[in-house]
Amino acid sequence: MNLQETINNLCEELESSSINKQRKRYLESYLFDLLEYQKKNTTETHCPTNFELFCNLNPDSPECRIFDD
């Protein structure tokens, strides 16, 4: 599944009245992260991993630093 499909599926699920509060909170957070990723990476179409999302939101984190030789 690509990024836009994932975003669309999350929006559809969030519109459902049958989801519980915890699931809704999780989906909203995940959707926010994906939308932020999409804003910064306009050419990307693949759905990012959790690590990619984390680094997108926290680029200065030690885990996300890339060192060149």
All heavy atoms as TSV, in Angstrom:
chain	resi	resn	atom	element	x	y	z
A	1	MET	N	N	0.849	-1.176	0.000
A	1	MET	CA	C	0.000	0.000	0.000
A	1	MET	C	C	0.897	1.243	0.000
A	1	MET	O	O	1.893	1.293	0.713
A	1	MET	CB	C	-0.877	-0.030	1.253
A	1	MET	CG	C	-2.031	0.886	1.138
A	1	MET	SD	S	-3.264	0.860	2.465
A	1	MET	CE	C	-3.168	-0.702	3.210
A	2	ASN	N	N	0.511	2.238	-0.755
A	2	ASN	CA	C	1.325	3.445	-0.795
A	2	ASN	C	C	0.849	4.465	0.246
A	2	ASN	O	O	-0.148	4.243	0.953
A	2	ASN	CB	C	1.377	4.037	-2.209
A	2	ASN	CG	C	0.079	4.669	-2.649
A	2	ASN	OD1	O	-0.728	5.137	-1.856
A	2	ASN	ND2	N	-0.134	4.701	-3.944
A	3	LEU	N	N	1.541	5.563	0.318
A	3	LEU	CA	C	1.292	6.575	1.345
A	3	LEU	C	C	-0.117	7.139	1.254
A	3	LEU	O	O	-0.834	7.219	2.256
A	3	LEU	CB	C	2.336	7.684	1.226
A	3	LEU	CG	C	2.243	8.850	2.188
A	3	LEU	CD1	C	2.326	8.369	3.630
A	3	LEU	CD2	C	3.347	9.855	1.904
A	4	GLN	N	N	-0.543	7.527	0.075
A	4	GLN	CA	C	-1.864	8.134	-0.068
A	4	GLN	C	C	-2.977	7.142	0.259
A	4	GLN	O	O	-3.969	7.499	0.889
A	4	GLN	CB	C	-2.044	8.704	-1.481
A	4	GLN	CG	C	-3.259	9.602	-1.609
A	4	GLN	CD	C	-3.226	10.776	-0.645
A	4	GLN	OE1	O	-2.240	11.488	-0.561
A	4	GLN	NE2	N	-4.305	10.975	0.092
A	5	GLU	N	N	-2.819	5.909	-0.141
A	5	GLU	CA	C	-3.815	4.881	0.188
A	5	GLU	C	C	-3.920	4.691	1.696
A	5	GLU	O	O	-5.020	4.540	2.235
A	5	GLU	CB	C	-3.452	3.553	-0.471
A	5	GLU	CG	C	-3.628	3.526	-1.954
A	5	GLU	CD	C	-3.131	2.236	-2.572
A	5	GLU	OE1	O	-2.372	1.494	-1.908
A	5	GLU	OE2	O	-3.479	1.966	-3.729
A	6	THR	N	N	-2.790	4.690	2.365
A	6	THR	CA	C	-2.781	4.541	3.826
A	6	THR	C	C	-3.497	5.710	4.489
A	6	THR	O	O	-4.311	5.513	5.406
A	6	THR	CB	C	-1.333	4.432	4.345
A	6	THR	OG1	O	-0.684	3.346	3.698
A	6	THR	CG2	C	-1.304	4.232	5.847
A	7	ILE	N	N	-3.214	6.910	4.032
A	7	ILE	CA	C	-3.878	8.104	4.580
A	7	ILE	C	C	-5.382	8.011	4.358
A	7	ILE	O	O	-6.172	8.271	5.275
A	7	ILE	CB	C	-3.280	9.386	3.961
A	7	ILE	CG1	C	-1.861	9.598	4.477
A	7	ILE	CG2	C	-4.163	10.594	4.261
A	7	ILE	CD1	C	-1.093	10.705	3.795
A	8	ASN	N	N	-5.784	7.628	3.164
A	8	ASN	CA	C	-7.214	7.497	2.866
A	8	ASN	C	C	-7.885	6.448	3.748
A	8	ASN	O	O	-8.997	6.666	4.251
A	8	ASN	CB	C	-7.422	7.149	1.394
A	8	ASN	CG	C	-7.033	8.273	0.469
A	8	ASN	OD1	O	-6.905	9.435	0.877
A	8	ASN	ND2	N	-6.806	7.950	-0.786
A	9	ASN	N	N	-7.218	5.318	3.954
A	9	ASN	CA	C	-7.780	4.264	4.800
A	9	ASN	C	C	-7.918	4.720	6.247
A	9	ASN	O	O	-8.902	4.394	6.920
A	9	ASN	CB	C	-6.926	3.005	4.728
A	9	ASN	CG	C	-7.057	2.287	3.415
A	9	ASN	OD1	O	-8.002	2.506	2.654
A	9	ASN	ND2	N	-6.105	1.431	3.114
A	10	LEU	N	N	-6.932	5.467	6.725
A	10	LEU	CA	C	-7.010	5.987	8.092
A	10	LEU	C	C	-8.185	6.952	8.238
A	10	LEU	O	O	-8.918	6.906	9.228
A	10	LEU	CB	C	-5.712	6.686	8.480
A	10	LEU	CG	C	-4.511	5.793	8.727
A	10	LEU	CD1	C	-3.251	6.621	8.902
A	10	LEU	CD2	C	-4.732	4.923	9.944
A	11	CYS	N	N	-8.364	7.802	7.260
A	11	CYS	CA	C	-9.483	8.755	7.297
A	11	CYS	C	C	-10.824	8.025	7.304
A	11	CYS	O	O	-11.733	8.394	8.058
A	11	CYS	CB	C	-9.407	9.710	6.111
A	11	CYS	SG	S	-8.065	10.905	6.220
A	12	GLU	N	N	-10.925	7.001	6.491
A	12	GLU	CA	C	-12.161	6.210	6.454
A	12	GLU	C	C	-12.433	5.545	7.797
A	12	GLU	O	O	-13.563	5.554	8.285
A	12	GLU	CB	C	-12.080	5.144	5.363
A	12	GLU	CG	C	-12.201	5.689	3.970
A	12	GLU	CD	C	-12.042	4.605	2.915
A	12	GLU	OE1	O	-12.195	3.406	3.248
A	12	GLU	OE2	O	-11.749	4.972	1.763
A	13	GLU	N	N	-11.409	4.971	8.380
A	13	GLU	CA	C	-11.593	4.306	9.672
A	13	GLU	C	C	-11.953	5.308	10.762
A	13	GLU	O	O	-12.749	5.027	11.646
A	13	GLU	CB	C	-10.352	3.513	10.055
A	13	GLU	CG	C	-10.590	2.638	11.268
A	13	GLU	CD	C	-9.459	1.682	11.561
A	13	GLU	OE1	O	-8.547	1.526	10.732
A	13	GLU	OE2	O	-9.499	1.083	12.653
A	14	LEU	N	N	-11.363	6.491	10.706
A	14	LEU	CA	C	-11.664	7.511	11.702
A	14	LEU	C	C	-13.105	8.009	11.610
A	14	LEU	O	O	-13.678	8.447	12.606
A	14	LEU	CB	C	-10.704	8.696	11.575
A	14	LEU	CG	C	-9.337	8.499	12.198
A	14	LEU	CD1	C	-8.368	9.584	11.751
A	14	LEU	CD2	C	-9.436	8.464	13.709
A	15	GLU	N	N	-13.686	7.929	10.437
A	15	GLU	CA	C	-15.072	8.349	10.255
A	15	GLU	C	C	-16.061	7.352	10.846
A	15	GLU	O	O	-17.209	7.693	11.099
A	15	GLU	CB	C	-15.364	8.565	8.780
A	15	GLU	CG	C	-14.668	9.779	8.213
A	15	GLU	CD	C	-14.869	9.933	6.715
A	15	GLU	OE1	O	-15.592	9.109	6.109
A	15	GLU	OE2	O	-14.283	10.867	6.159
A	16	SER	N	N	-15.600	6.150	11.083
A	16	SER	CA	C	-16.455	5.111	11.646
A	16	SER	C	C	-16.790	5.431	13.104
A	16	SER	O	O	-15.934	5.830	13.883
A	16	SER	CB	C	-15.743	3.766	11.569
A	16	SER	OG	O	-16.462	2.802	12.282
A	17	SER	N	N	-18.022	5.239	13.458
A	17	SER	CA	C	-18.436	5.512	14.830
A	17	SER	C	C	-18.205	4.323	15.760
A	17	SER	O	O	-18.397	4.429	16.966
A	17	SER	CB	C	-19.916	5.903	14.863
A	17	SER	OG	O	-20.682	4.832	14.349
A	18	SER	N	N	-17.781	3.207	15.198
A	18	SER	CA	C	-17.627	2.004	16.008
A	18	SER	C	C	-16.239	1.833	16.622
A	18	SER	O	O	-16.011	0.866	17.342
A	18	SER	CB	C	-17.973	0.776	15.166
A	18	SER	OG	O	-17.051	0.669	14.107
A	19	ILE	N	N	-15.305	2.731	16.370
A	19	ILE	CA	C	-13.972	2.574	16.949
A	19	ILE	C	C	-13.946	3.133	18.366
A	19	ILE	O	O	-14.636	4.090	18.681
A	19	ILE	CB	C	-12.864	3.222	16.079
A	19	ILE	CG1	C	-13.074	4.719	15.920
A	19	ILE	CG2	C	-12.774	2.547	14.737
A	19	ILE	CD1	C	-11.937	5.413	15.202
A	20	ASN	N	N	-13.129	2.528	19.208
A	20	ASN	CA	C	-13.044	2.995	20.594
A	20	ASN	C	C	-12.096	4.191	20.696
A	20	ASN	O	O	-11.369	4.520	19.759
A	20	ASN	CB	C	-12.645	1.860	21.540
A	20	ASN	CG	C	-11.247	1.338	21.279
A	20	ASN	OD1	O	-10.323	2.101	20.994
A	20	ASN	ND2	N	-11.081	0.030	21.403
A	21	LYS	N	N	-12.095	4.826	21.838
A	21	LYS	CA	C	-11.335	6.063	22.036
A	21	LYS	C	C	-9.839	5.862	21.873
A	21	LYS	O	O	-9.152	6.699	21.299
A	21	LYS	CB	C	-11.614	6.647	23.420
A	21	LYS	CG	C	-13.002	7.173	23.575
A	21	LYS	CD	C	-13.212	7.700	24.976
A	21	LYS	CE	C	-14.649	8.109	25.181
A	21	LYS	NZ	N	-14.872	8.596	26.543
A	22	GLN	N	N	-9.324	4.757	22.391
A	22	GLN	CA	C	-7.883	4.498	22.279
A	22	GLN	C	C	-7.466	4.306	20.829
A	22	GLN	O	O	-6.442	4.836	20.394
A	22	GLN	CB	C	-7.504	3.275	23.102
A	22	GLN	CG	C	-7.623	3.496	24.576
A	22	GLN	CD	C	-7.415	2.204	25.348
A	22	GLN	OE1	O	-7.694	1.123	24.852
A	22	GLN	NE2	N	-6.906	2.340	26.563
A	23	ARG	N	N	-8.238	3.524	20.099
A	23	ARG	CA	C	-7.936	3.297	18.687
A	23	ARG	C	C	-8.011	4.613	17.907
A	23	ARG	O	O	-7.163	4.906	17.068
A	23	ARG	CB	C	-8.910	2.270	18.102
A	23	ARG	CG	C	-8.768	2.024	16.628
A	23	ARG	CD	C	-7.634	1.118	16.325
A	23	ARG	NE	N	-7.590	0.817	14.896
A	23	ARG	CZ	C	-6.496	0.499	14.252
A	23	ARG	NH1	N	-5.360	0.392	14.896
A	23	ARG	NH2	N	-6.528	0.251	12.972
A	24	LYS	N	N	-9.020	5.413	18.214
A	24	LYS	CA	C	-9.179	6.698	17.536
A	24	LYS	C	C	-7.988	7.614	17.822
A	24	LYS	O	O	-7.461	8.250	16.910
A	24	LYS	CB	C	-10.472	7.370	17.979
A	24	LYS	CG	C	-10.747	8.653	17.246
A	24	LYS	CD	C	-12.083	9.243	17.595
A	24	LYS	CE	C	-12.311	10.506	16.786
A	24	LYS	NZ	N	-13.626	11.077	17.018
A	25	ARG	N	N	-7.558	7.665	19.058
A	25	ARG	CA	C	-6.407	8.495	19.429
A	25	ARG	C	C	-5.144	8.032	18.692
A	25	ARG	O	O	-4.377	8.837	18.176
A	25	ARG	CB	C	-6.214	8.457	20.940
A	25	ARG	CG	C	-5.257	9.456	21.474
A	25	ARG	CD	C	-5.262	9.574	22.994
A	25	ARG	NE	N	-5.554	8.352	23.722
A	25	ARG	CZ	C	-6.685	8.143	24.410
A	25	ARG	NH1	N	-7.618	9.064	24.471
A	25	ARG	NH2	N	-6.869	7.009	25.054
A	26	TYR	N	N	-4.949	6.719	18.629
A	26	TYR	CA	C	-3.800	6.164	17.911
A	26	TYR	C	C	-3.865	6.526	16.428
A	26	TYR	O	O	-2.875	6.964	15.839
A	26	TYR	CB	C	-3.741	4.641	18.079
A	26	TYR	CG	C	-2.806	3.999	17.095
A	26	TYR	CD1	C	-1.433	4.088	17.257
A	26	TYR	CD2	C	-3.301	3.334	15.968
A	26	TYR	CE1	C	-0.561	3.520	16.334
A	26	TYR	CE2	C	-2.448	2.773	15.050
A	26	TYR	CZ	C	-1.082	2.865	15.235
A	26	TYR	OH	O	-0.235	2.329	14.315
A	27	LEU	N	N	-5.024	6.338	15.813
A	27	LEU	CA	C	-5.165	6.623	14.388
A	27	LEU	C	C	-4.952	8.103	14.086
A	27	LEU	O	O	-4.323	8.452	13.081
A	27	LEU	CB	C	-6.544	6.192	13.891
A	27	LEU	CG	C	-6.820	4.698	13.865
A	27	LEU	CD1	C	-8.259	4.426	13.454
A	27	LEU	CD2	C	-5.848	3.983	12.957
A	28	GLU	N	N	-5.444	8.968	14.931
A	28	GLU	CA	C	-5.250	10.402	14.732
A	28	GLU	C	C	-3.776	10.770	14.808
A	28	GLU	O	O	-3.281	11.557	14.002
A	28	GLU	CB	C	-6.050	11.201	15.768
A	28	GLU	CG	C	-7.529	11.180	15.528
A	28	GLU	CD	C	-8.338	11.776	16.661
A	28	GLU	OE1	O	-7.825	11.872	17.795
A	28	GLU	OE2	O	-9.495	12.150	16.400
A	29	SER	N	N	-3.087	10.188	15.754
A	29	SER	CA	C	-1.659	10.451	15.900
A	29	SER	C	C	-0.885	9.933	14.690
A	29	SER	O	O	-0.013	10.631	14.138
A	29	SER	CB	C	-1.151	9.789	17.179
A	29	SER	OG	O	0.231	9.901	17.273
A	30	TYR	N	N	-1.196	8.740	14.271
A	30	TYR	CA	C	-0.524	8.139	13.117
A	30	TYR	C	C	-0.817	8.944	11.848
A	30	TYR	O	O	0.079	9.211	11.042
A	30	TYR	CB	C	-0.968	6.692	12.967
A	30	TYR	CG	C	-0.256	5.908	11.902
A	30	TYR	CD1	C	1.123	5.995	11.738
A	30	TYR	CD2	C	-0.958	5.050	11.064
A	30	TYR	CE1	C	1.778	5.267	10.764
A	30	TYR	CE2	C	-0.309	4.316	10.089
A	30	TYR	CZ	C	1.049	4.434	9.940
A	30	TYR	OH	O	1.699	3.706	8.968
A	31	LEU	N	N	-2.057	9.356	11.696
A	31	LEU	CA	C	-2.439	10.164	10.539
A	31	LEU	C	C	-1.685	11.493	10.535
A	31	LEU	O	O	-1.167	11.919	9.502
A	31	LEU	CB	C	-3.947	10.402	10.529
A	31	LEU	CG	C	-4.483	11.266	9.399
A	31	LEU	CD1	C	-4.180	10.637	8.044
A	31	LEU	CD2	C	-5.977	11.481	9.574
A	32	PHE	N	N	-1.591	12.132	11.673
A	32	PHE	CA	C	-0.843	13.389	11.781
A	32	PHE	C	C	0.609	13.176	11.352
A	32	PHE	O	O	1.149	13.953	10.565
A	32	PHE	CB	C	-0.909	13.920	13.210
A	32	PHE	CG	C	-0.034	15.126	13.428
A	32	PHE	CD1	C	-0.464	16.380	13.043
A	32	PHE	CD2	C	1.220	14.992	13.994
A	32	PHE	CE1	C	0.354	17.498	13.221
A	32	PHE	CE2	C	2.051	16.096	14.180
A	32	PHE	CZ	C	1.603	17.353	13.787
A	33	ASP	N	N	1.231	12.116	11.848
A	33	ASP	CA	C	2.625	11.826	11.498
A	33	ASP	C	C	2.783	11.585	9.992
A	33	ASP	O	O	3.736	12.066	9.374
A	33	ASP	CB	C	3.140	10.619	12.266
A	33	ASP	CG	C	3.288	10.887	13.750
A	33	ASP	OD1	O	3.210	12.057	14.167
A	33	ASP	OD2	O	3.487	9.904	14.497
A	34	LEU	N	N	1.849	10.855	9.414
A	34	LEU	CA	C	1.925	10.593	7.973
A	34	LEU	C	C	1.743	11.864	7.149
A	34	LEU	O	O	2.427	12.069	6.145
A	34	LEU	CB	C	0.867	9.567	7.562
A	34	LEU	CG	C	1.119	8.134	7.963
A	34	LEU	CD1	C	-0.070	7.260	7.593
A	34	LEU	CD2	C	2.388	7.609	7.329
A	35	LEU	N	N	0.841	12.711	7.580
A	35	LEU	CA	C	0.627	13.970	6.860
A	35	LEU	C	C	1.843	14.880	6.950
A	35	LEU	O	O	2.215	15.538	5.975
A	35	LEU	CB	C	-0.626	14.681	7.375
A	35	LEU	CG	C	-1.946	13.982	7.043
A	35	LEU	CD1	C	-3.099	14.645	7.769
A	35	LEU	CD2	C	-2.177	13.938	5.545
A	36	GLU	N	N	2.478	14.900	8.103
A	36	GLU	CA	C	3.710	15.689	8.253
A	36	GLU	C	C	4.813	15.111	7.366
A	36	GLU	O	O	5.562	15.857	6.740
A	36	GLU	CB	C	4.168	15.705	9.718
A	36	GLU	CG	C	3.308	16.553	10.617
A	36	GLU	CD	C	3.305	18.016	10.215
A	36	GLU	OE1	O	4.393	18.585	9.994
A	36	GLU	OE2	O	2.211	18.585	10.102
A	37	TYR	N	N	4.898	13.806	7.327
A	37	TYR	CA	C	5.879	13.150	6.463
A	37	TYR	C	C	5.622	13.515	5.002
A	37	TYR	O	O	6.536	13.835	4.258
A	37	TYR	CB	C	5.807	11.632	6.659
A	37	TYR	CG	C	6.771	10.868	5.805
A	37	TYR	CD1	C	8.082	10.668	6.225
A	37	TYR	CD2	C	6.382	10.350	4.570
A	37	TYR	CE1	C	8.979	9.964	5.439
A	37	TYR	CE2	C	7.270	9.649	3.779
A	37	TYR	CZ	C	8.571	9.459	4.220
A	37	TYR	OH	O	9.462	8.773	3.444
A	38	GLN	N	N	4.360	13.469	4.616
A	38	GLN	CA	C	3.985	13.776	3.237
A	38	GLN	C	C	4.332	15.228	2.873
A	38	GLN	O	O	4.769	15.498	1.757
A	38	GLN	CB	C	2.499	13.512	3.039
A	38	GLN	CG	C	2.039	13.579	1.608
A	38	GLN	CD	C	0.580	13.263	1.470
A	38	GLN	OE1	O	-0.234	13.717	2.263
A	38	GLN	NE2	N	0.239	12.465	0.466
A	39	LYS	N	N	4.152	16.146	3.797
A	39	LYS	CA	C	4.484	17.552	3.545
A	39	LYS	C	C	5.971	17.741	3.277
A	39	LYS	O	O	6.361	18.513	2.415
A	39	LYS	CB	C	4.107	18.428	4.754
A	39	LYS	CG	C	2.653	18.703	4.893
A	39	LYS	CD	C	2.437	19.586	6.117
A	39	LYS	CE	C	0.990	19.635	6.514
A	39	LYS	NZ	N	0.803	20.397	7.773
A	40	LYS	N	N	6.800	17.053	4.036
A	40	LYS	CA	C	8.250	17.215	3.925
A	40	LYS	C	C	8.856	16.368	2.816
A	40	LYS	O	O	9.966	16.633	2.372
A	40	LYS	CB	C	8.925	16.859	5.252
A	40	LYS	CG	C	8.601	17.825	6.357
A	40	LYS	CD	C	9.293	17.433	7.638
A	40	LYS	CE	C	8.928	18.370	8.775
A	40	LYS	NZ	N	9.565	17.946	10.021
A	41	ASN	N	N	8.146	15.342	2.396
A	41	ASN	CA	C	8.663	14.408	1.385
A	41	ASN	C	C	7.649	14.285	0.255
A	41	ASN	O	O	7.058	13.223	0.053
A	41	ASN	CB	C	8.925	13.043	2.012
A	41	ASN	CG	C	9.884	13.133	3.169
A	41	ASN	OD1	O	11.077	13.275	2.980
A	41	ASN	ND2	N	9.354	13.082	4.379
A	42	THR	N	N	7.487	15.345	-0.470
A	42	THR	CA	C	6.413	15.413	-1.468
A	42	THR	C	C	6.551	14.411	-2.609
A	42	THR	O	O	5.556	14.056	-3.225
A	42	THR	CB	C	6.320	16.828	-2.062
A	42	THR	OG1	O	7.585	17.186	-2.605
A	42	THR	CG2	C	5.905	17.831	-1.001
A	43	THR	N	N	7.749	13.952	-2.873
A	43	THR	CA	C	7.932	13.009	-3.983
A	43	THR	C	C	7.816	11.549	-3.556
A	43	THR	O	O	7.750	10.669	-4.410
A	43	THR	CB	C	9.299	13.221	-4.662
A	43	THR	OG1	O	10.332	13.011	-3.695
A	43	THR	CG2	C	9.405	14.621	-5.244
A	44	GLU	N	N	7.799	11.296	-2.272
A	44	GLU	CA	C	7.716	9.912	-1.778
A	44	GLU	C	C	6.299	9.368	-1.934
A	44	GLU	O	O	5.326	10.059	-1.654
A	44	GLU	CB	C	8.107	9.842	-0.301
A	44	GLU	CG	C	9.552	10.112	-0.035
A	44	GLU	CD	C	10.465	9.021	-0.556
A	44	GLU	OE1	O	10.033	7.860	-0.679
A	44	GLU	OE2	O	11.615	9.348	-0.862
A	45	THR	N	N	6.212	8.134	-2.357
A	45	THR	CA	C	4.906	7.491	-2.476
A	45	THR	C	C	4.796	6.254	-1.590
A	45	THR	O	O	3.697	5.788	-1.328
A	45	THR	CB	C	4.627	7.070	-3.932
A	45	THR	OG1	O	5.648	6.179	-4.356
A	45	THR	CG2	C	4.547	8.290	-4.838
A	46	HIS	N	N	5.935	5.728	-1.133
A	46	HIS	CA	C	5.888	4.532	-0.277
A	46	HIS	C	C	5.427	4.924	1.135
A	46	HIS	O	O	5.629	6.053	1.572
A	46	HIS	CB	C	7.244	3.837	-0.229
A	46	HIS	CG	C	8.210	4.479	0.717
A	46	HIS	ND1	N	8.890	5.647	0.426
A	46	HIS	CD2	C	8.586	4.130	1.971
A	46	HIS	CE1	C	9.648	5.973	1.456
A	46	HIS	NE2	N	9.492	5.070	2.402
A	47	CYS	N	N	4.832	3.991	1.804
A	47	CYS	CA	C	4.409	4.226	3.180
A	47	CYS	C	C	5.642	4.086	4.084
A	47	CYS	O	O	6.315	3.059	4.065
A	47	CYS	CB	C	3.340	3.221	3.572
A	47	CYS	SG	S	2.477	3.687	5.062
A	48	PRO	N	N	5.955	5.123	4.853
A	48	PRO	CA	C	7.182	5.091	5.660
A	48	PRO	C	C	7.079	4.133	6.849
A	48	PRO	O	O	5.991	3.851	7.348
A	48	PRO	CB	C	7.323	6.527	6.147
A	48	PRO	CG	C	5.934	7.055	6.155
A	48	PRO	CD	C	5.221	6.367	5.029
A	49	THR	N	N	8.225	3.680	7.279
A	49	THR	CA	C	8.288	2.854	8.482
A	49	THR	C	C	8.125	3.762	9.707
A	49	THR	O	O	8.219	4.987	9.604
A	49	THR	CB	C	9.638	2.136	8.580
A	49	THR	OG1	O	10.659	3.121	8.724
A	49	THR	CG2	C	9.897	1.256	7.371
A	50	ASN	N	N	7.941	3.159	10.851
A	50	ASN	CA	C	7.847	3.949	12.081
A	50	ASN	C	C	9.135	4.711	12.349
A	50	ASN	O	O	9.107	5.837	12.833
A	50	ASN	CB	C	7.518	3.052	13.274
A	50	ASN	CG	C	6.106	2.546	13.230
A	50	ASN	OD1	O	5.231	3.176	12.633
A	50	ASN	ND2	N	5.869	1.414	13.839
A	51	PHE	N	N	10.256	4.103	12.007
A	51	PHE	CA	C	11.537	4.777	12.196
A	51	PHE	C	C	11.651	5.996	11.280
A	51	PHE	O	O	12.114	7.052	11.692
A	51	PHE	CB	C	12.688	3.798	11.944
A	51	PHE	CG	C	14.038	4.398	12.168
A	51	PHE	CD1	C	14.443	4.771	13.436
A	51	PHE	CD2	C	14.905	4.604	11.116
A	51	PHE	CE1	C	15.685	5.344	13.658
A	51	PHE	CE2	C	16.151	5.162	11.315
A	51	PHE	CZ	C	16.550	5.539	12.596
A	52	GLU	N	N	11.217	5.856	10.043
A	52	GLU	CA	C	11.231	6.997	9.119
A	52	GLU	C	C	10.332	8.125	9.622
A	52	GLU	O	O	10.693	9.299	9.531
A	52	GLU	CB	C	10.781	6.570	7.726
A	52	GLU	CG	C	11.784	5.724	6.992
A	52	GLU	CD	C	11.242	5.200	5.685
A	52	GLU	OE1	O	10.174	4.561	5.690
A	52	GLU	OE2	O	11.908	5.433	4.661
A	53	LEU	N	N	9.188	7.767	10.153
A	53	LEU	CA	C	8.288	8.791	10.705
A	53	LEU	C	C	8.940	9.483	11.898
A	53	LEU	O	O	8.881	10.708	12.028
A	53	LEU	CB	C	6.957	8.167	11.136
A	53	LEU	CG	C	6.022	7.737	10.030
A	53	LEU	CD1	C	4.813	7.033	10.622
A	53	LEU	CD2	C	5.604	8.910	9.176
A	54	PHE	N	N	9.550	8.693	12.761
A	54	PHE	CA	C	10.215	9.259	13.931
A	54	PHE	C	C	11.311	10.230	13.508
A	54	PHE	O	O	11.402	11.349	14.022
A	54	PHE	CB	C	10.801	8.141	14.799
A	54	PHE	CG	C	11.623	8.643	15.940
A	54	PHE	CD1	C	11.020	9.124	17.090
A	54	PHE	CD2	C	13.007	8.661	15.859
A	54	PHE	CE1	C	11.784	9.612	18.133
A	54	PHE	CE2	C	13.780	9.141	16.906
A	54	PHE	CZ	C	13.160	9.622	18.046
A	55	CYS	N	N	12.140	9.828	12.577
A	55	CYS	CA	C	13.246	10.688	12.130
A	55	CYS	C	C	12.738	11.915	11.390
A	55	CYS	O	O	13.358	12.979	11.450
A	55	CYS	CB	C	14.206	9.906	11.258
A	55	CYS	SG	S	15.182	8.723	12.214
A	56	ASN	N	N	11.625	11.781	10.723
A	56	ASN	CA	C	11.042	12.927	10.044
A	56	ASN	C	C	10.628	13.998	11.049
A	56	ASN	O	O	10.806	15.192	10.811
A	56	ASN	CB	C	9.834	12.471	9.215
A	56	ASN	CG	C	9.294	13.560	8.336
A	56	ASN	OD1	O	9.980	14.034	7.438
A	56	ASN	ND2	N	8.080	13.968	8.590
A	57	LEU	N	N	10.093	13.557	12.176
A	57	LEU	CA	C	9.634	14.492	13.212
A	57	LEU	C	C	10.750	14.904	14.176
A	57	LEU	O	O	10.649	15.919	14.847
A	57	LEU	CB	C	8.475	13.879	14.001
A	57	LEU	CG	C	7.212	13.620	13.198
A	57	LEU	CD1	C	6.214	12.832	14.039
A	57	LEU	CD2	C	6.593	14.914	12.713
A	58	ASN	N	N	11.804	14.100	14.247
A	58	ASN	CA	C	12.916	14.352	15.177
A	58	ASN	C	C	14.261	14.222	14.473
A	58	ASN	O	O	15.058	13.344	14.805
A	58	ASN	CB	C	12.855	13.348	16.337
A	58	ASN	CG	C	11.529	13.346	17.027
A	58	ASN	OD1	O	11.205	14.267	17.745
A	58	ASN	ND2	N	10.743	12.309	16.786
A	59	PRO	N	N	14.539	15.065	13.509
A	59	PRO	CA	C	15.755	14.888	12.710
A	59	PRO	C	C	17.059	15.037	13.500
A	59	PRO	O	O	18.089	14.520	13.088
A	59	PRO	CB	C	15.643	15.968	11.637
A	59	PRO	CG	C	14.696	16.960	12.190
A	59	PRO	CD	C	13.771	16.214	13.097
A	60	ASP	N	N	17.019	15.709	14.632
A	60	ASP	CA	C	18.233	15.901	15.427
A	60	ASP	C	C	18.472	14.795	16.452
A	60	ASP	O	O	19.457	14.824	17.181
A	60	ASP	CB	C	18.202	17.252	16.146
A	60	ASP	CG	C	18.270	18.411	15.177
A	60	ASP	OD1	O	18.877	18.254	14.097
A	60	ASP	OD2	O	17.711	19.476	15.487
A	61	SER	N	N	17.593	13.847	16.483
A	61	SER	CA	C	17.748	12.741	17.415
A	61	SER	C	C	18.995	11.926	17.043
A	61	SER	O	O	19.281	11.724	15.858
A	61	SER	CB	C	16.507	11.852	17.357
A	61	SER	OG	O	16.664	10.747	18.177
A	62	PRO	N	N	19.738	11.453	18.024
A	62	PRO	CA	C	20.958	10.679	17.721
A	62	PRO	C	C	20.705	9.462	16.823
A	62	PRO	O	O	21.547	9.109	16.002
A	62	PRO	CB	C	21.455	10.233	19.087
A	62	PRO	CG	C	20.840	11.149	20.056
A	62	PRO	CD	C	19.543	11.611	19.462
A	63	GLU	N	N	19.558	8.846	16.970
A	63	GLU	CA	C	19.249	7.671	16.161
A	63	GLU	C	C	19.116	8.000	14.682
A	63	GLU	O	O	19.251	7.139	13.816
A	63	GLU	CB	C	17.922	7.019	16.612
A	63	GLU	CG	C	17.924	6.516	18.021
A	63	GLU	CD	C	17.405	7.558	19.017
A	63	GLU	OE1	O	17.396	8.759	18.702
A	63	GLU	OE2	O	17.039	7.141	20.116
A	64	CYS	N	N	18.834	9.263	14.384
A	64	CYS	CA	C	18.538	9.675	13.014
A	64	CYS	C	C	19.707	10.339	12.301
A	64	CYS	O	O	19.591	10.693	11.129
A	64	CYS	CB	C	17.334	10.625	13.015
A	64	CYS	SG	S	15.881	9.874	13.755
A	65	ARG	N	N	20.781	10.510	12.980
A	65	ARG	CA	C	21.924	11.167	12.368
A	65	ARG	C	C	22.648	10.229	11.431
A	65	ARG	O	O	22.815	9.044	11.710
A	65	ARG	CB	C	22.883	11.662	13.448
A	65	ARG	CG	C	22.267	12.756	14.261
A	65	ARG	CD	C	23.263	13.380	15.162
A	65	ARG	NE	N	22.604	14.423	15.937
A	65	ARG	CZ	C	23.040	14.845	17.086
A	65	ARG	NH1	N	24.142	14.360	17.609
A	65	ARG	NH2	N	22.392	15.795	17.742
A	66	ILE	N	N	23.061	10.771	10.331
A	66	ILE	CA	C	23.803	9.999	9.336
A	66	ILE	C	C	25.217	10.560	9.305
A	66	ILE	O	O	25.428	11.756	9.158
A	66	ILE	CB	C	23.159	10.120	7.944
A	66	ILE	CG1	C	21.750	9.556	7.996
A	66	ILE	CG2	C	24.011	9.418	6.903
A	66	ILE	CD1	C	20.979	9.747	6.726
A	67	PHE	N	N	26.168	9.668	9.456
A	67	PHE	CA	C	27.565	10.081	9.460
A	67	PHE	C	C	28.240	9.623	8.174
A	67	PHE	O	O	28.138	8.456	7.785
A	67	PHE	CB	C	28.294	9.475	10.673
A	67	PHE	CG	C	27.744	9.954	11.980
A	67	PHE	CD1	C	26.812	9.207	12.690
A	67	PHE	CD2	C	28.150	11.165	12.495
A	67	PHE	CE1	C	26.315	9.663	13.895
A	67	PHE	CE2	C	27.653	11.632	13.704
A	67	PHE	CZ	C	26.736	10.885	14.412
A	68	ASP	N	N	28.920	10.540	7.544
A	68	ASP	CA	C	29.678	10.219	6.341
A	68	ASP	C	C	31.106	9.907	6.725
A	68	ASP	O	O	31.670	10.492	7.658
A	68	ASP	CB	C	29.670	11.391	5.361
A	68	ASP	CG	C	28.285	11.626	4.779
A	68	ASP	OD1	O	27.526	10.646	4.675
A	68	ASP	OD2	O	27.954	12.778	4.450
A	69	ASP	N	N	31.713	9.013	5.994
A	69	ASP	CA	C	33.119	8.691	6.242
A	69	ASP	C	C	34.014	9.712	5.596
A	69	ASP	O	O	33.819	10.264	4.616
A	69	ASP	CB	C	33.457	7.303	5.694
A	69	ASP	CG	C	32.785	6.238	6.555
A	69	ASP	OD1	O	32.507	6.508	7.723
A	69	ASP	OD2	O	32.561	5.135	6.024
